[in-house]
Amino acid sequence: MTTLDQLRQELGDRIDDDLRRVAENPRAAAALFPAAGRRYGREPLTGGWTADEAARALLLTEIDMAEISEIYRYGDTAEKLAVLKALPLLTIGEKGTPLLEDALRTNDTRLVAAALGPYAMNLSPEAWRQAVLKCVFMGVPLTSVHRLTERADPELRAMLRAFADERRAAGRDMPPDALALLDQLKEA
């Protein structure tokens, strides 16, 4: 997993002034966060990050969870994705879990996929299983689910089997990755 130090190194000293501004006045993050795409660009960086996502992740390190929640709440999709992607890099413990839960209530496949990244380890087993099933229903590739095979259990298998039966009865196919997971769970 990419670290904050790696992101900072890739952005270089161009982030320093903004980090200083936010350290002095955390409310400045609310103005700098939406401007990250214009200020830093959107070019790809290490580990699947973009420059604007990296800048946003670093800005989040300077503010508390209440301010992170506000930025997420009022952000556009790109801003919400950056927050979700940054959560496992922040020293917030489980405090960001409500943001995952919010993303999982949406019908935006990008937010659902991002919510099932590394920070999803903080979801309860029940919420995690429901989220995986939602991915299958929405057509979100299961490759976006962090530690899927490690966390999959007989209850998830039963949920997927019931869903597959419903789809078959309706004359619809199951996504190949979901069928592969079912086969894998059958063998376990």
JOSULMO-V681895 format. One record per pair of residues at least 12 apart in sequence whose C-alpha atoms are under 8 Angstrom apart, sorted by the first residue. I is the first residue (numbers start at 1). J is the second residue. D is the distance in Angstrom with one decimal. If there is no record, write none. Layout:
BEGIN
I J D
I J D
END
This chain:
BEGIN
1 47 7.2
2 46 7.2
2 47 5.9
3 89 6.7
4 57 7.6
4 58 6.8
4 89 6.6
6 46 7.9
7 45 8.0
7 46 7.6
7 54 5.6
7 55 7.8
7 58 7.8
8 54 7.5
8 55 7.9
8 58 7.2
10 45 7.2
10 46 7.9
11 51 7.0
11 54 7.6
11 55 7.4
15 55 6.8
18 32 7.5
18 59 7.6
19 58 7.5
19 59 6.1
19 62 7.1
22 59 7.2
22 62 6.3
22 63 7.6
23 62 5.7
23 63 7.7
26 62 6.9
26 63 5.7
27 67 7.9
29 59 6.6
29 60 7.8
29 63 7.7
30 71 6.3
33 56 5.8
33 59 7.3
33 71 7.8
33 79 7.4
34 75 7.4
34 79 6.8
36 52 5.0
36 53 7.7
36 55 6.4
36 56 6.6
37 51 7.7
37 52 4.9
39 52 7.8
40 52 5.5
40 55 7.2
53 79 7.9
53 82 5.1
54 82 7.9
56 79 7.9
56 82 6.5
56 83 7.5
57 82 6.7
57 83 6.8
57 85 8.0
57 86 5.2
60 83 7.9
60 86 8.0
60 90 7.8
61 90 6.4
65 92 7.2
65 95 7.1
65 96 7.4
68 83 7.7
69 96 7.9
69 99 7.2
72 99 7.6
77 111 7.6
80 111 7.5
81 110 7.5
81 111 6.2
81 114 6.5
84 99 7.4
84 100 7.1
84 111 8.0
84 114 6.1
84 115 6.2
85 114 6.4
85 115 7.9
85 117 7.3
87 119 6.2
88 118 6.3
88 119 5.0
94 122 6.0
97 120 7.8
97 122 6.4
97 123 6.7
100 115 5.1
100 116 7.9
100 120 7.3
101 115 7.8
103 115 6.2
104 131 6.6
107 138 8.0
109 135 7.9
109 138 7.0
109 140 6.2
112 131 7.8
112 135 7.3
112 140 7.9
113 135 7.5
113 140 6.6
113 144 5.7
113 145 7.0
114 144 7.5
116 131 7.7
116 144 6.7
116 145 5.0
116 146 6.1
117 144 6.7
117 145 5.9
117 146 5.0
118 146 5.5
118 147 7.8
120 146 7.4
129 152 7.9
129 156 5.8
132 145 7.4
133 159 7.5
133 160 6.8
136 174 8.0
136 175 6.9
136 178 6.6
139 175 7.2
141 177 7.1
142 177 6.4
142 178 7.2
149 181 7.9
152 185 7.6
153 185 7.4
154 185 7.3
157 182 6.1
157 185 6.3
157 186 7.8
160 178 7.6
160 182 7.0
161 182 7.2
END
